[in-house]
């Protein structure tokens, strides 16, 4: 009987024996860090006027809030603010290469941020996720870079000096397609 009594009571971590282990559902660290770095890099590229700086700084701050708190809404709002900055950059006549690079970074921040939130929600931080996070980031960078390159080549070969708004329309269409594929 004494051996049974010794097994009863709290364990070293304060939980009762047999109590479920709580799972921390915070976003995955590597993907969260990549999302923040991508958002910050997009902010640097878009910081050519006070209005663009404001839109991109708010966007980056909201992406940070999203990955710290695990908030899908903050991530959408943050990347949406960056997206507004992209549109303004196109209207202001920013160089197409910079707009596409910033768009790539914004989409990467959104995609990888979503992935960080999903991993955190589904498996938590306890299991090792570095390998799947790196594969997702590498695949995303490859796909988005290829898409941006094709878009830029098409823009340069077909516009013949058309306004920057043409490229912005191409970026908007690409982002809408990406959103439709991701949410469908």
C-alpha positions in Angstrom: 0.0 0.0 0.0 2.9 2.4 0.8 4.2 2.0 -2.8 0.7 2.9 -4.2 0.6 6.0 -2.0 4.1 7.1 -3.2 2.8 7.1 -6.8 -0.1 9.3 -6.0 0.1 13.1 -5.8 1.8 15.7 -7.9 4.7 15.1 -10.1 7.9 17.2 -10.3 6.2 19.6 -12.8 3.2 20.1 -10.5 0.7 18.0 -12.5 -1.2 15.1 -11.0 -0.1 11.7 -12.2 -2.0 10.7 -15.3 -3.1 14.3 -16.0 -2.8 15.3 -19.7 0.2 17.2 -20.7 -0.7 20.7 -22.0 0.4 21.4 -25.6 1.8 24.9 -26.4 0.0 26.0 -29.5 2.3 28.9 -30.4 3.4 29.4 -34.0 6.4 27.5 -35.3 9.5 29.6 -34.5 11.5 29.2 -37.8 8.5 30.0 -40.0 7.5 32.9 -37.8 11.0 34.4 -38.0 11.0 34.1 -41.8 7.6 35.8 -42.0 8.8 38.7 -39.9 12.1 39.0 -41.9 10.2 38.9 -45.2 7.7 41.6 -44.0 10.6 43.8 -42.7 12.5 43.4 -46.0 9.3 44.4 -47.9 9.1 47.5 -45.7 12.6 48.5 -46.6 11.9 48.1 -50.3 8.7 50.1 -50.0 10.0 52.9 -47.8 10.3 55.5 -50.6 7.7 58.0 -49.3 6.2 58.7 -45.9 2.9 57.1 -46.8 4.5 53.9 -48.1 6.7 53.8 -45.0 3.7 54.1 -42.8 1.7 51.4 -44.6 4.7 49.0 -44.6 5.7 49.7 -41.0 2.1 49.1 -39.8 2.1 45.9 -41.9 5.4 44.6 -40.4 4.2 45.4 -36.9 1.0 43.5 -37.5 2.9 40.5 -38.8 5.0 40.5 -35.7 1.8 40.6 -33.5 0.4 37.8 -35.6 3.3 35.4 -35.1 3.7 36.3 -31.4 0.0 35.9 -30.5 -0.9 33.4 -33.1 -3.4 35.7 -34.7 -4.7 34.9 -38.2 -6.5 38.3 -38.4 -3.4 40.2 -37.5 -1.4 38.4 -40.3 -4.1 39.1 -42.9 -4.2 42.8 -41.7 -0.4 43.1 -41.8 0.0 41.6 -45.2 -3.0 43.6 -46.4 -1.3 46.8 -45.2 1.8 45.8 -47.2 -0.5 45.1 -50.2 -1.9 48.6 -50.0 1.7 49.8 -49.9 2.4 47.8 -53.1 -0.6 49.4 -54.8 0.6 52.9 -53.8 4.1 52.1 -55.0 2.7 51.2 -58.4 0.7 54.4 -58.5 3.7 56.4 -57.5 5.7 54.9 -60.4 8.2 52.9 -58.3 10.5 50.7 -60.5 8.9 47.5 -61.5 11.7 45.3 -60.2 11.3 46.8 -56.7 7.5 46.4 -56.7 7.8 42.7 -57.8 10.5 42.0 -55.2 8.4 43.6 -52.5 5.3 41.7 -53.7 7.3 38.5 -53.5 8.3 39.3 -49.9 4.8 40.2 -48.9 3.4 37.0 -50.3 6.2 35.0 -48.7 5.5 36.7 -45.3 1.8 35.8 -45.6 2.3 32.2 -46.8 5.1 31.4 -44.3 3.2 33.2 -41.5 0.1 31.1 -42.2 2.3 28.0 -42.2 3.7 29.0 -38.8 0.2 29.5 -37.4 -1.0 26.2 -38.8 1.9 24.2 -37.4 1.5 25.8 -34.0 -2.3 25.1 -34.0 -2.0 21.5 -35.2 1.1 20.1 -33.5 2.4 22.9 -31.2 6.1 23.7 -30.5 7.1 20.5 -28.8 7.7 18.2 -31.8 10.7 19.1 -34.1 9.4 20.9 -37.2 12.6 22.4 -38.5 12.8 20.1 -41.5 9.2 20.7 -42.8 9.5 24.4 -42.2 12.7 24.7 -44.2 11.2 22.6 -47.0 8.1 24.8 -47.1 10.1 28.0 -47.0 12.5 26.8 -49.8 9.6 25.7 -51.9 7.7 28.9 -51.4 10.8 31.0 -52.3 11.4 28.9 -55.4 7.8 29.2 -56.6 7.4 32.9 -55.9 10.7 33.8 -57.3 9.9 31.9 -60.5 6.5 33.6 -60.7 8.0 37.0 -60.1 10.7 36.4 -62.8 8.1 35.3 -65.3 5.9 38.3 -64.5 8.8 40.7 -64.9 9.9 39.2 -68.2 6.4 39.3 -69.5 6.1 42.9 -68.3 9.4 43.9 -70.0 8.7 42.1 -73.2 5.1 43.1 -73.8 4.5 46.6 -72.2 6.7 48.7 -74.5 6.7 51.5 -72.0 3.2 51.1 -70.6 2.5 52.6 -67.2 3.5 50.9 -64.0 -0.1 50.3 -63.3 0.1 47.4 -65.8 2.6 45.7 -63.5 0.5 46.4 -60.4 -2.5 44.8 -62.2 -0.3 41.8 -62.9 0.8 41.6 -59.2 -2.8 42.0 -58.0 -4.0 39.2 -60.3 -1.3 36.9 -59.2 -2.0 37.5 -55.5 -5.7 37.0 -56.1 -4.9 33.7 -57.8 -2.6 32.7 -55.0 -5.3 33.5 -52.4 -7.9 31.5 -54.3 -5.6 28.5 -54.6 -4.6 28.7 -50.9 -8.1 29.1 -49.5 -9.9 26.7 -51.9 
